[in-house]
Amino acid sequence: MSVTKRQLYMDIATEANEPILQRKTVANGRGGIKKVARRYHLKADEIIALKKEMEELQRFVSPYGVNRIYTCIINAIVSLGENKPHSMLDAYNKFIELGSSEETKDLDGRTLWERFSEKEVRNTETGRDPLGKFVQNIEVLQRLGGDHPYAFKLAQVGACIDILVGADQQVMVMLRTGIADGDPVKPVNMNRKRAYTKTLDSIPSGTIISE
């Protein structure tokens, strides 16, 4: 586990267990301003319930909730097969298929895919097309450090998402599951064009934040 001197999520995770209105401003924000800690981890009872559901269904279950973009991405990879690399395009097409189902419609009648693909970009110069946003969201699901460790929940249930590059230079994605408790969870990204400093690049599988 490698770290820098920046604040780590583990430093404030216990505070994030508190009800949101009772949380203290302990997280470092922009300009040094303190902000309320967000909870990026599963509580112990949530881990137990999720693992029980996985055992009953005999497949991986997303820890991010129903009808969420991250869950749809994970479900797309799961449907193609856990612990196997799949082309990014195949995963993307499966994401479109699952995200276009009737079950994903919101109160306005828009499917998850429509909400995802039609969302207005904040910056027209740097904004990405739907495929680019899909890949970007997968990269977000690899984050264990920084201010928004979205991969923390995956690591708690012994999983992570890897981005791989084959011998033919094809970009692939794999959901790696079944990582034993205590073993390091370290997402791989072979497609990243430049190195960057991480506050944290791995955590032990099954990590529980005490309450």
C-alpha positions as MATLAB code, in Angstrom:
seq = 'MSVTKRQLYMDIATEANEPILQRKTVANGRGGIKKVARRYHLKADEIIALKKEMEELQRFVSPYGVNRIYTCIINAIVSLGENKPHSMLDAYNKFIELGSSEETKDLDGRTLWERFSEKEVRNTETGRDPLGKFVQNIEVLQRLGGDHPYAFKLAQVGACIDILVGADQQVMVMLRTGIADGDPVKPVNMNRKRAYTKTLDSIPSGTIISE';
ca = [
       0.000    0.000    0.000;
       1.565    3.269   -1.114;
       0.400    6.664    0.088;
       1.277   10.333   -0.005;
       0.917   12.855    2.826;
      -2.553   13.851    1.658;
      -5.573   13.036    3.776;
      -6.739    9.456    3.348;
     -10.358    8.325    3.368;
      -9.505    5.918    6.206;
      -8.679    8.976    8.333;
     -12.260   10.231    8.197;
     -14.306    7.120    7.330;
     -15.498    6.587   10.907;
     -16.996   10.075   10.897;
     -18.797    9.206    7.650;
     -20.647    6.447    9.537;
     -22.643    9.075   11.415;
     -26.042   10.302   10.127;
     -25.317   13.015    7.583;
     -26.757   15.836    9.723;
     -24.510   14.805   12.614;
     -21.240   14.533   10.692;
     -18.438   16.943   11.463;
     -16.589   18.965    8.827;
     -13.406   16.910    8.695;
     -12.831   16.291    4.981;
     -10.353   18.479    3.104;
     -12.040   20.524    0.403;
     -10.752   22.936   -2.211;
      -8.783   25.854   -0.857;
      -8.271   24.072    2.451;
     -11.921   24.470    3.411;
     -13.247   21.660    5.582;
     -16.398   19.859    4.441;
     -18.693   17.129    5.704;
     -17.380   13.620    5.092;
     -19.194   11.543    2.474;
     -19.611    7.819    3.032;
     -17.890    5.762    0.349;
     -17.898    2.486    2.268;
     -20.332   -0.245    3.232;
     -21.129   -0.812    6.881;
     -20.512   -4.273    8.348;
     -24.172   -5.312    8.181;
     -24.390   -4.162    4.560;
     -21.362   -6.293    3.636;
     -22.899   -9.344    5.313;
     -26.229   -8.843    3.526;
     -24.555   -8.298    0.157;
     -22.359  -11.382    0.448;
     -25.405  -13.446    1.444;
     -27.263  -12.196   -1.641;
     -24.288  -13.095   -3.846;
     -24.161  -16.580   -2.376;
     -27.875  -17.087   -3.001;
     -27.729  -15.765   -6.570;
     -24.337  -17.352   -7.338;
     -23.119  -14.161   -9.001;
     -21.614  -10.824   -8.107;
     -24.042   -8.126   -6.940;
     -23.236   -4.435   -7.264;
     -22.781   -2.577   -3.961;
     -24.013    0.702   -5.480;
     -27.771    0.202   -5.413;
     -30.534   -0.367   -7.948;
     -30.845    1.713  -11.128;
     -27.522    3.450  -10.643;
     -25.058    4.020  -13.496;
     -22.244    2.254  -11.645;
     -24.507   -0.731  -10.994;
     -25.479   -0.911  -14.658;
     -21.804   -0.861  -15.669;
     -21.001   -3.658  -13.234;
     -24.045   -5.681  -14.293;
     -22.962   -5.361  -17.918;
     -19.547   -6.856  -17.133;
     -21.058   -9.536  -14.878;
     -23.429  -10.610  -17.648;
     -20.418  -11.118  -19.943;
     -18.600  -13.100  -17.255;
     -16.684  -12.339  -14.067;
     -12.912  -12.805  -13.929;
     -12.650  -12.771  -17.721;
     -11.431   -9.884  -19.908;
     -13.978   -8.503  -22.364;
     -13.562   -5.892  -25.044;
     -14.529   -2.428  -23.831;
     -16.912   -2.151  -26.779;
     -18.717   -5.382  -25.835;
     -19.121   -4.118  -22.265;
     -20.347   -0.764  -23.583;
     -22.925   -2.382  -25.863;
     -24.175   -4.566  -23.018;
     -24.399   -1.442  -20.837;
     -26.604    0.192  -23.497;
     -28.778   -2.932  -23.648;
     -29.294   -3.166  -19.889;
     -29.636    0.584  -19.469;
     -32.362    0.720  -22.118;
     -34.689   -1.697  -20.325;
     -38.127   -0.610  -19.117;
     -37.118   -1.303  -15.509;
     -34.643    1.584  -15.562;
     -37.158    4.287  -16.439;
     -37.505    7.199  -14.018;
     -40.648    9.168  -13.186;
     -40.221   11.118  -16.435;
     -40.175    7.908  -18.469;
     -36.476    8.174  -19.374;
     -34.318    5.079  -19.286;
     -30.964    4.962  -17.544;
     -29.266    4.945  -20.954;
     -31.166    8.077  -22.003;
     -30.241    9.838  -18.761;
     -26.610    8.811  -19.226;
     -26.201    9.553  -22.936;
     -28.237   12.761  -23.016;
     -26.747   14.384  -19.934;
     -25.432   17.817  -20.808;
     -21.649   18.118  -20.618;
     -20.215   20.791  -18.333;
     -17.441   21.756  -20.747;
     -18.020   21.457  -24.495;
     -14.267   21.443  -25.167;
     -13.384   18.626  -22.784;
     -16.729   16.807  -22.766;
     -16.749   13.181  -23.918;
     -19.082   11.189  -26.108;
     -21.128    8.391  -24.431;
     -18.397    5.775  -24.999;
     -15.781    8.117  -23.547;
     -18.015    8.767  -20.538;
     -18.497    5.022  -20.106;
     -14.733    4.451  -19.957;
     -14.336    7.444  -17.638;
     -16.906    5.975  -15.234;
     -15.038    2.668  -15.213;
     -11.867    4.554  -14.286;
     -13.788    6.262  -11.475;
     -14.736    2.799  -10.213;
     -11.001    2.082   -9.836;
     -10.347    4.897   -7.346;
      -9.286    3.813   -3.867;
      -7.642    7.074   -2.851;
      -8.280   10.741   -3.328;
     -11.361   12.616   -2.219;
     -13.839   10.244   -3.839;
     -12.787    6.575   -3.412;
     -15.638    5.014   -5.359;
     -13.838    1.644   -5.564;
     -13.830    1.256   -1.787;
     -17.145   -0.633   -1.705;
     -15.957   -3.040   -4.390;
     -12.784   -3.738   -2.426;
     -14.795   -4.406    0.722;
     -16.541   -7.320   -1.008;
     -13.346   -8.617   -2.611;
     -13.611   -7.155   -6.088;
     -12.173   -4.537   -8.426;
     -12.341   -3.520  -12.072;
      -9.260   -3.900  -14.258;
      -8.632   -2.159  -17.587;
      -6.328   -4.281  -19.715;
      -4.687   -4.017  -23.126;
      -4.298   -7.159  -25.230;
      -1.465   -8.131  -27.559;
      -3.514   -6.652  -30.418;
      -3.771   -3.356  -28.463;
      -7.475   -3.918  -27.873;
      -8.688   -2.286  -24.659;
     -10.498   -4.730  -22.401;
     -12.269   -4.603  -19.065;
     -12.549   -7.259  -16.381;
     -14.423   -7.497  -13.095;
     -12.080   -9.349  -10.768;
     -14.008  -11.003   -7.945;
     -13.355  -13.483   -5.161;
     -10.311  -11.663   -3.747;
      -9.779  -13.268   -0.336;
     -10.234  -11.189    2.810;
      -6.957   -9.576    3.767;
      -5.422   -9.824    0.303;
      -4.605   -6.503   -1.385;
      -7.158   -5.130   -3.817;
      -5.258   -3.149   -6.445;
      -7.113   -2.217   -9.656;
      -5.035   -2.418  -12.841;
      -5.184    0.158  -15.625;
      -2.892   -0.717  -18.527;
      -4.526    1.876  -20.781;
      -3.609    4.963  -18.792;
      -1.426    7.213  -20.906;
       0.407    8.979  -18.091;
       1.424    8.198  -14.541;
      -0.081   10.180  -11.706;
       0.372   10.344   -7.964;
      -2.103    8.326   -5.911;
      -2.894    8.808   -2.248;
      -3.663    5.104   -2.099;
      -3.365    2.318   -4.653;
      -4.615   -0.689   -2.679;
      -6.558   -1.710    0.414;
      -7.068   -5.129    2.019;
     -10.089   -7.007    0.752;
     -12.903   -7.144    3.292;
     -11.893   -3.928    5.045;
     -14.485   -2.945    7.653;
     -14.815    0.557    9.073;
     -15.561    0.366   12.789;
     -18.612    2.221   14.045;
];
